[in-house]
Amino acid sequence: MTLTQESDSIPHMGNVMQTTKRAAIYLRVSTDDQYVENQLPQLREFVTRRGLTLVMEFIDEGFGGGTADREQFQAMFDAAERGEFDVLVFWSLDRFTREGVLPTLQHLDRLAKVGVGYASLGEQHLDTTNPFNDVFIAFAASMAKQEKTRISERTKAGLARTKANGVKLGRKPVVVELPTNTAGTSLRQLSRETGISLTTLRRRAKVA
């Protein structure tokens, strides 16, 4: 089930006036588990309990959560940006994505910018209708900022250690070995014969 699915039990909206918010389910499952059989019915029940109308289901099978390059994950965002549903429901954040705090916040913000709310069955605090949701998001954003700062500090410390050990940073100089008999040969022809870029040959000619 790697394509967007619409169950036969899902009401067809047609031209009927919308009285409830439209919900979409996103579920990510690996190839060696049965979460699609166990979690999908519970997610559908969760949608019903919330008084939402289920209109779309997006299921990625065989994908890890460490990347956003998932067919149905991207299809879900495309549908959200087209205004095809109002609330996204997922099992838990680690089933939504495992890319880290900052990418997760960016994904949730992408939904918020097009007016789509979200709710997690496994994390009741993660719900745009919950007044404490903003507190959780603010905390997560703070953690993301600290994580980014730590990465930057580790990178700088690593470069400093490398430099202290006498290792020169930057690209190594290019050693250009030219044929001995090049009199009367143009730089462009030399470039073709030697495979050395014309820019490098011009620079070497100036030095000589």
MOJO-V314983 format. One record per residue. N is the residue number from 1. SS is DSSP state (alpha for helix, beta for strand, coil for the rest). NEAR is the number of other ideal C-beta (glycine too) atoms within 8 Angstrom. Layout:
# MOJO-V314983
n=<N,N>
ss=<SS,SS>
near=<NEAR,NEAR>
This chain:
# MOJO-V314983
n=<1,2,3,4,5,6,7,8,9,10,11,12,13,14,15,16,17,18,19,20,21,22,23,24,25,26,27,28,29,30,31,32,33,34,35,36,37,38,39,40,41,42,43,44,45,46,47,48,49,50,51,52,53,54,55,56,57,58,59,60,61,62,63,64,65,66,67,68,69,70,71,72,73,74,75,76,77,78,79,80,81,82,83,84,85,86,87,88,89,90,91,92,93,94,95,96,97,98,99,100,101,102,103,104,105,106,107,108,109,110,111,112,113,114,115,116,117,118,119,120,121,122,123,124,125,126,127,128,129,130,131,132,133,134,135,136,137,138,139,140,141,142,143,144,145,146,147,148,149,150,151,152,153,154,155,156,157,158,159,160,161,162,163,164,165,166,167,168,169,170,171,172,173,174,175,176,177,178,179,180,181,182,183,184,185,186,187,188,189,190,191,192,193,194,195,196,197,198,199,200,201,202,203,204,205,206,207,208>
ss=<coil,coil,coil,coil,beta,coil,coil,coil,coil,coil,coil,coil,coil,coil,coil,coil,coil,coil,coil,coil,coil,beta,beta,beta,beta,beta,beta,beta,beta,coil,coil,coil,coil,coil,alpha,alpha,alpha,alpha,alpha,alpha,alpha,alpha,alpha,alpha,alpha,alpha,alpha,alpha,alpha,coil,coil,coil,beta,beta,beta,beta,beta,beta,beta,beta,beta,coil,coil,coil,coil,coil,coil,coil,coil,coil,alpha,alpha,alpha,alpha,alpha,alpha,alpha,alpha,alpha,alpha,alpha,coil,coil,coil,coil,coil,beta,beta,beta,beta,coil,coil,alpha,alpha,alpha,alpha,coil,coil,coil,coil,alpha,alpha,alpha,alpha,alpha,alpha,alpha,alpha,alpha,alpha,alpha,alpha,alpha,coil,coil,coil,beta,beta,beta,beta,coil,coil,coil,coil,coil,coil,beta,coil,coil,coil,coil,coil,alpha,alpha,alpha,alpha,alpha,alpha,alpha,alpha,alpha,alpha,alpha,alpha,alpha,alpha,alpha,alpha,alpha,alpha,alpha,alpha,alpha,alpha,alpha,alpha,alpha,alpha,alpha,alpha,alpha,alpha,alpha,alpha,coil,coil,coil,coil,coil,coil,coil,coil,coil,coil,coil,coil,coil,coil,coil,coil,coil,coil,coil,coil,coil,coil,alpha,alpha,alpha,alpha,alpha,alpha,alpha,alpha,coil,coil,coil,alpha,alpha,alpha,alpha,alpha,alpha,alpha,alpha,alpha,alpha,coil>
near=<6,7,5,9,9,7,7,3,3,9,5,4,8,4,2,5,3,7,3,7,9,15,15,17,15,13,16,12,12,10,6,3,6,5,11,11,7,8,12,12,8,10,14,10,8,11,12,9,6,10,6,12,10,14,12,15,12,15,14,13,10,6,11,6,11,5,8,9,5,10,8,13,15,10,10,13,11,8,13,15,7,6,6,9,12,8,15,15,16,15,12,10,10,7,11,13,11,7,10,8,9,9,10,13,12,8,13,10,8,10,13,10,6,9,6,11,12,13,14,14,11,5,8,6,8,11,11,9,6,9,4,7,12,7,7,10,10,8,8,11,9,8,9,12,8,8,11,9,8,8,8,8,8,8,8,8,8,8,9,8,8,9,9,6,6,5,6,4,6,4,3,4,4,5,4,8,3,10,7,4,4,8,4,3,7,5,9,7,8,14,12,6,8,8,4,9,6,8,6,10,14,9,8,10,8,6,5,4>
